[in-house]
Every structure is written in structure tokens, then in C-alpha cells.
Amino acid sequence: MRKLLVIGIGAGNPDHMTVQAISGLNRADVLFIPDKGARKNDLAELRREICDRFVTNPKSRRVEFDVPVRAEPISSYRSTVDDWHEAIAAIYEALIRDEIAENGCGAFLIWGDPSLYDSALRILERVRLRNNVAFELEVIPGITAIQALAASHKMALNRIGDSILVTTGRRLAEEGLAGNAGSTIVMLDGKCAFNTLADPDVIIHWGAYLGTPDEIIISGRLGDVGAEIEKVREEARRQKGWIMDTYLLRKPGEPDDM
């Protein structure tokens, strides 16, 4: 049976690669590298750099594939994502069927960790349920943007005895800060949803291109740095053509002080 590895490669720094991930790369006969177009070529280039640096298997080869662009939601965000995932599932199925030998091994290189706000595992489950190609799945974890954010800001993610909520920019804008979360980590925010919060004393720790030479980090009171983050973010996105960022929000003071 075909073997498929889903390997977390970290948040942008090749040094994030774990020993397990490097071993997985070298077990694979074929490495699948997604191409999201010229504007995001840096993302494919990082994967190429990782392969150049760590792959020593002489039989290994790389297969690059185009990732379809997700349509803008019209009536339903979920249905739009569902259609997008279905299109990618068809691509994954063809790659597994055509590029991996019957008893061979292939690997998808996943930014960050496959379990956190990445859809590869859900899409591969769609492929499995189609019953057109059989494969055994193995998941290798990676360093997430959340861990990289905390390391760059030299902080702990949680305060003593306090909880952490991981959410999206869309939900932050709709729901605000949860009352029972001491720290809120926001991912997939393309519209600076922190600007929807009414409390200027909320502390924000923001970072973009984490772990890479282009890393940018800013922290402070939302009332003091919110506009700066938005300006810096837009300029960076304009210059590079893409941006990956995340941030942590919390009210000032330790839980017992509030």
C-alpha cells in the first residue's frame, strides 16, 4: 500500500525542522511542493530550500503542483471553502495515484503544523472516502506560528493558572474577546480584526514572517500600536505580495490582579 507522510516544516525558519521531520523527508520517494503562484513564490522556495538542505536520499524526487485560488465568499464562507477543498482533493488524489508507486512513499510539506489551521488532513480524508486510491497516512508535527510568536516576543503563551483561546480574525471580529480566555491567539486575520476591539488597554503581541529574515514583531497597548501594526502590515504585504502573521491579545495584569 502507498504510504503518505504529512510533515510539519515549521513557521518559516529551516532550523525549525525536527529530526523526525528530516527523517520523514528522506523516507519519501516523492516530495510534493505546492505552488500558490508568483506572488507567493517565497513559500514554495522555502520548501525547496528545506529539501536542498536536508534531503540526502538519492532516489528522492520533487513534484510541484498548482494550488487553486479560493473564491471570495458570496453566500456562505463554509460552502466556498468546501468547494475549494473539493478541488484540492481532486489534485491530491491524482498526485497520490500517479506519482507514488504502489508500495512507495510520498510526503506533503505543510507550513507550521498539520493539526493547526491547515486543511491538508481534512482534504486527505476526502480523498480516502472517495475509495479511488488507498494509502496509509502518517503525520509528523511541526513548530507552529504560535510557538514562533512566543519565542520571538520572549514570552510565555499562558499566564499562571490562566486559559488560552486560539481563534480566527473572522471570529474575533464577530464575537470580540472571550470573557473566559486569559490570552487569545488570533490566526488567519487578513483584515486586522484587533481594530474592532473597544478596549485600548488590551495588550497585543504581533508578528509577521515569523522565524524568517523578514520577521517583524510589534507589541504594546492596542491603543498605542494598533494603527502602527496595520500600517506596517499593509506595507509589508504590498512589498512582498503576501503576508503571514499572527498575534496574541490579553488584558493587562496577571489574572489575580484583575
PESUL-V742981 format. One line per field, one symbol per residue. phi: phi as a letter, one per 30 degrees, with the letter a starting at -180 (. if undefined). psi: psi as a letter, one per 30 degrees, with the letter a starting at -180 (. if undefined). burial: I if it has 9 or more other C-alpha atoms within 8 Angstrom, else O. A space follows every 50 residues. Layout:
BEGIN
phi: ???
psi: ???
burial: ???
END
This chain:
BEGIN
phi: .dcbcccdcjckceddddddddddeddddbcccdccjedcdedddddddd dedcdcddddbcbcbdcdddddeccbddddddddddddeddedddddccc deccbbbcccdibdcchbcedddddeddddicbcaccbccdbdcdddddd dddhbddcceiccbccbcddddddcidddccdbcccbhccbhdddddddd decbccabheicdcebbbbldedcceddeddddddddddciaabbaacca ddideddc
psi: kkkkkjkkgagfkfffkleeeeeeeffkekkkjkjglefhfeeeeeeeee eeefkfjffklkjkkkkkkklkkdekeeeeeeeeeeeeeeeeeeeeeffk legaklkkjkkbkffjhkgeeeefeeeeffgfkklkkkkjllklfeeeee eefhlkellkgllkkkaleeeeeefakkfgjekkkklhjfghffffkfjf fkkkjkklhkflfgkkkklakefefeeeeeeeeeeeeeefflkklllkkl kllleff.
burial: OIIIIIIIIIIIIIOIIOOOIIOIIIOIIIIIIIIIOOIIIOIIOIIIII IOOOIOOOOIOOOOOOOOOOOOOOOOOOOIIOOIIIIIIIOIIIIIIOOI IOOIIIIIIIIIIIOOOIOOIOIIOIIIOOOOIOIOOOOIIIIIIOOIII OIOOOOOIIOOIIIIOIIIIIIIOOIOOOOIIIIIIIIIOOOIIOOIOOI IIIIIIIIIIIOOOIOIIIIIIIIIIOOIIOOIOOIIOOOIIIOIIIIII IOOOIOOO
END
